[in-house]
Each structure stands twice: as structure tokens, then as C-alpha cells.
Amino acid sequence: MIEVDVRGLSCPIPVVKTKKAMEQHPGEPLLVLTDNETSKENVSRLAQSQGYLVKVEKVSGLYRLLLKPHEE
């Protein structure tokens, strides 16, 4: 699984980094780590628009977004 750590970064950087990871690793699940509510929402929207299923876990102020490509 590809990990994208965008903790401490503000938008649009988390979205840009997540999109780049999607393009470099098509069809692979991604784990995005963020500590920012806005980044969580924006990355989730990007993933859904690209056909990924999104599962969000919040642990001690850290959001773990599991982005799984939608299987045809």
C-alpha cells in the first residue's frame, strides 16, 4: 500500500500530493495521513471523484484515509 503523509501541510498541497500518488500508482490502494479537517474533506472529495472508495479513521487527532480503487 502506498502511503502519502501530508501532516502539517495545508491545501492544496495534500490534494496535489494525493493526486500525484494516484497517477504514479494506478489501481493501488493509498493510505493518506493528515492532521487537518479541511485536507481530509478535500482529499476525500478528490478520491471519490476519481472512483476510489474512502474509509476514514480518526486516531488522536490524526486522520487515516484509506483510498481503495473501485473494482469494476
N, C-alpha and C positions, 0 to 999 in steps of 0.2 A: 504494500500500500504506500502511496506517495504521500508524504507529509508536507504541508505548507504552513509554516509558522509565521503568522502575521501579528503576533502580540506586540503591542506598543506602537503599531502603525495606524495612521488614520486614512480614511477613504480619500481618494480612490485606490490607494496602493494595495490594500488587501484584495480588492476585486481584480486588479490588474495581475497580481501575482497568481491568484487562483485561476484566472482565465489562461494565463501562460502555461500553468501546470496541466490544465485540461488539454491544451493544444499539443504539448510535448508528450503527453501520456494518454492518448485517446483510448477510451474504453476501460481505463483502470480506475478503481476507487481512490478517492482522495480523502485525507484527513486534514482539515483546516483548523488551526488553533488560533483563537483570538480572545482578547480580553475586553472587547468593545461591542456594545449592543448594536450600534449602527453598522459596524462591519459585519456582524452576524447576520443582520437583516439583509444587507446588500449582497453579501456572498451567497446567502440562501436564494435570493431572487435570481441572481446570475445562474446558479446551478440548476434551478427549476426551469429557467428559460432555455438551458442547454440540454434538457432532458434527463437530468440527474434526480434521483430520489435523495431527500435531505433528512438526516436524523441529527437532532441537536441534543447534546448533553451539557449541562452546566455543573461544573465542579469547582467550588471555592473561587468563584468569580471568573473562571476560565470557561470559555465556550469551546466545545469539541464538536465540529461539524463533520459528520461522516457523509460524504457525497458519493453515491453509488450510481453508476450509469444505468439508465433504464434499459432492461433487456428486452429485445424485440420478441 
